[in-house]
C-alpha cells in the first residue's frame, strides 16, 4: 500500500498549480533542514539554486536511518540534475511518496493501472492539504473509482478488521 499524494483539479493545469503553490511554500529554513537531515549533510552551506553536491554526500551505507529515502533523493537529484531548491520542492509535499497532479479521471487512471497490474493492493492516501485535499478526493475521485468497479460502494462490517476480513477471535487466541 504505497503512500499516494493526489493534487486534484478540475483541469490538469489547476491541479499542477495547486501542487506548485503548496510545494513553493517548502523552500524555507525548515525545507533546507529537512533536506539536510535526509542527506545527512548541511545543505545551508550551498547555494539554494546550485546543484545538489552529490559527490560530497555520504554513501548510502553510511546513512543512519532511512537509507531508502536517502537513495531516492540522490537518484532523483542525479537523474533530473536538480538544484537544491528544486529537490526541496520536488520532495516537500510527497516526502518521497508517490505524488500525482491531475483531474479526477487522470488520478483514477493511475490508481487503476497500479491496482490492476498488481503493483498495489491499495493506497495510503495522504492528502497534501487538509481538509480540502481529502474533500476533493472523496467528492471527485472516489466516484470515478466506484464507476470503474475498483472501489467499494458499501461496507460489510463496522471496523477496519471486519473490512479486511481479519478474524478478531483468532487474534485474541494468539495473544
N, C-alpha and C positions, 0 to 999 in steps of 0.2 A: 504494500500500500504506500506508494510514493507520495511525498508531500507535493501538493499542487496549489499554486497561487494563480488564480484567474483574475484578469482585468477584463471585466465585462463592459462592452459598449454597444450601443445600438448600431454603430458603424465601426469598422476596423480602425479608422482614424481616431474616433472618440476613445476607444479602448487604449490605443497607443499613447494618446495624450494623457489619459489617467495614469498609465504606467510611468511615463516620463515625468509628470508633475510630482508624483509621490517619490520616485527614485531620486530626483534632483534635491529633495529635502535632506538626503542622506549624506551629502558632501559637507561634512562639518568635522569638528574636532572628534566627535563621537564616531563618525564613519571612519576616520583615519585610525582611531584607537581600535575599533573592531577589526579592521583590516590588519593592523599591526599584530593584534592578538592571534589572528588566524595564521598569518605568515610567520609569526614569531620573529619579527624584525621591525624596528621602529621606522614606520613609513613617513613620520613627520619630518625626517631629515632629508627627504627627497622632494623635488618639485612635484606639485599636485598634477601638473599637466605633462610631466615627464614620464618616461617608460617605467614600468614595474621593474625594479632591479633584480631580475630573475637570477643572474649569476651570483648575487650576493646573499641569496636566501639559503637557509639550511636545507639539507637533503630531507626527503620525506621520512627517512628512518630516524632522523634526529628530532622530529616533532614530538612533543609531549602533549598528547591529547588527540584531537581529531585529524588523523593523518589523511583520511579520505577527503575531508573538506579542504585541507591544505592542498592536496594534489589537484582537486577540482579547480581551485582558484589559479594555481600555477598553470595548469593546462589551458584554461580559458584565456589567461593573460598572454600566454605564448602563442596560442592558435590565432587569436584575434589582434595581437600586437597592441594591447590595451595600455592606456596611461593609468596612473594610479587613480585619478578621478573617475575614469571610465570603469575601472574594476570595482570601485566602491559603488558606483551607480548600478552596474550590472548585477552585483551580488547583494545589494542592500535589501530589497524587498523580498527576494527569494531565499536569501541566506543559504544559497547552494541548492535549493529545491527547484523543481520544475515550475517555471512561470510561463504564462501564455496570455497575450493580449489579443482579443478578438470579439467577434459577435457571438451571440449565444449558439448559433449554428456552427461556427468555426470551432468554438470550445467543445461542443458536443462531438464534432468530427474527431478531434484529437483524443478525447476521452474514450470514444467508441473504438478508435483504432487500437489504442493501448489495451483496452479491455478485451476486444475480440481476438487480438493476436496473442493473448496470454501474457503480455508484458506486465499487467497489473490485474489484481483481483478486485481492486477498489482503490480509492484515493483518500488521502488525509487532506481534506480541504482546509486551506489556510488563507482565508480572505485577506487581501492586502490592507483593507481599511474596514474597521467595524463601526457601526453595523451595516453601512451601505454596501460594502463588498459582499457580505453574506446575503443581504436582502436582494441584491441584483442577481446573484447566482440562483437563489431559491426561486425567484419570480420569473427568471428568463431562461436559465439553462436547464434546471430540473424538468420543466415541462417538455423541453426538446428531448431530453434523455428518456423520459417516460414514453413519448411518442415513438421512440425507436425500440422500446421494449427492453431497455437495459437499466432502468431504474424503477424500483417498486412504486406502486401506487397505493398499496396497503401494507400494514404491518401485521404479522401473525401473533406477535407477543407484545408484552409491555416493557421488556428490558432488552438491553443490548445482547445479553447472553441468550435470551429467547430468540432474538432475531438471527443470531449466528448459529442457533441450533446446539448450543452448549448445554449439556445435561448438568444442571446445578447439583443434583443429588450425588452424581458420581464425583464431582469436585469436593463435596463435603466428606465423602468416604475416604478420599486420598489424604485429607488433612489430618 
